[in-house]
């Protein structure tokens, strides 16, 4: 029951932004910048005025939500209008090349303002809320056009809602109470404005005062870090308070827009829909009717399609998001010098929402059937979650193929030049982060500042193609890697309590050795799936793509000067950082000289592993070796020091591993692949003889050439030996075979130790 209720609630939230499915956007966007809305509306007698807006072509005046006049100046005489309550809003008319503004905040002319304020105060007192509401709350309600009778109706409805909600039984009762209360709410802006300008201001100031007093009282016993944390909270709250006091209209309008959107959604929800949802929630997943579920979904889609935010609404909500995030201490935007930046971000958000809509609308009968089957299965919660992830990725793959045009449109809202400005500005903001001015933290800043936009853009293109290939391969393999990863993450051991299990599989293991064996088997299965996916990704890449990926990696490495400038005096840390820099410099040169060969070798290797099902062989061999070890050393040999030491020294296991590697190496190292390896070795040698590297590593050209020759000889030796060893059977070795294997171990160690020795000596 709980699972199904979560499913239905999730549907309501997900379908909260549902719309038509298409490959291109159906939203008509005007990308011209909005001119500013009028601010500071004032009424004096029958004269409405406001601050003039720069470049305004005129203004449109609205009274009680209807257009009443167009004026050229920033004032309007409403003496000809009839009514005891006139709620005004004004829109700025834009010059050519811009859009008319959003509506201003409202201001009301109320015929008997003093009496309405008195009536509201009486209602608030009668219902017991007078102590909760600060001075000015009632005044602001009336300034926005709220009447005493409306407040009395809302408070009565609210009291009824509060008293009845605890006794509500089921979704239908709760909906009826919510619907009744919502239907009695009007003039949302008046409520929001009164709350923001009085209640919120008072609460913020009180919190600031409390925190400042805490610093005064406890600074002697607090750490400096704690004091700084409190001061940061004060600064954030003060910034929000300043924002409200300096420009309350922005916050009031955006909150109002958001609330009114959800109220419009609620108003379209019918009792029949709620009844159907409640009926579905009462069924178990195994008995639920998918067709009925789809009907509910379609109704929700229909409701929320008709209440989709407008471009103007989305701009207001985006600006509110910026305000709220910025006062939380984060930076979300800057001076990007981009025309209509906020408007474009809002448009991009709206189209991204449309893309999400299309994904949701692609969820069909088969999707919900599969989802319900999983929710009703006897699998563990972890494995059910894995199956649902796989299901959603499969549908996302189909969605992506069907919505290429829309996704391209989203990416094209900002030009490449504008994207670069945003990117560079964002990187620059890192320098302003407090606390990143010394030591290794400054290296982080330098790493980010080294990243170039063109590299990111190229990387995005590469990864987009690779991602498509990844998704296709993922679907082809039925998402098995997700199941395996979930299994691998749910192994649990209580070594002291001698308890070993896997939550996802709901299995227990008899001992530590079996537990580790099962982990090894899963790791081989994951590696097999990963190789298949990697093979698909590498198949989309060319040399330029390969180099782009490494250019991005190299761009993150700080330069030598930066490392030296930020040395903290910790010799180990400094040497480690310098080693990263030095070896990345060498590798960068190697990639530049042999990118073709590296990519081809990597593609050949992964393809070989996939085609020859190497990890299946490893899996099967692990099973056989485990059975052998258990037979030789007991069921829990890894939990016994003596038996585990014997296992580690077991020549059979050691020889089997060597023979397996010999087969793998001999099969892969064809003449063509060996040629690629030799070319890469040449590139490494060339990088090592570069003057800067040679000086730092202390190697002469002769020593580098010696090392290159010895590596070649080592590879020749390995190839020759493996050609003989690959045909051996670890379970049936003659004394001569064992002597050959022992000799190989000794010789290979000696050759590795002599890599830099002169081969002529």
Secondary structure, DSSP 8 states (H G I E B T S, - for coil): -HHHHHHHHHHHHHGGG-----SS-------SEE-------EEETTEEE----TT--EEEEEETTEEEEEESSSEEE-TT---SEEEEEEEEE--TTEE-------EEEETTHHHHHHHHHHHHHHTT-GGGS-TTHHHHHHHTT--HHHHHHHHHHHHHHHHHHTT--HHHHHHHHHHHHHHT---HHHHHHHIIIIIIHHHHHHHHHHHHHHHHHHTTTS-HHHHHHHHHHHHHHHHHHHHHHH-HHHHHHHHHHHHHHHHHHHHH--HHHHHHHHHHHTS-TTT--HHHHHHHHHHHHHHHHTT---HHHHHHHHHHHHHHHHHTT---------TTHHHHHHHHHHHHHHHHHHHHHT--HHHHHHHHHHHTSSS-HHHHHHHHHHHHHHHHHHHHHHTHHHHHHHHHSS-HHHHHHHHHHHHHHGGGSTT-SSHHHHHHHHHHHH--HHHHHHHHHHHHHHHHHHHHHHHHTTTHHHHHHHHHTTEEEETTTTEEEETTTTEEESSHHHHHHHHHHHHHHHHHHHHHHHHHHHTT--HHHHHHHHHHHHHTS--HHHHHHT--S-HHHHHHHHHHHHHHHHHHHHHHHHHHHHHHHHHHHHHHHHHTTHHHHHHHHHHHHHHHHHHHH-TTGGG-HHHHHHHHT-HHHHHHHHHHHHHHHHHH--HHHHHHHHHHHHHHHHHHTSHHHHHHHT--HHHHHHHHHHHHHHHHHHHHHHHHHTT--TTS--HHHHHHHHHHHHHHHHHHHTTTS-TT-
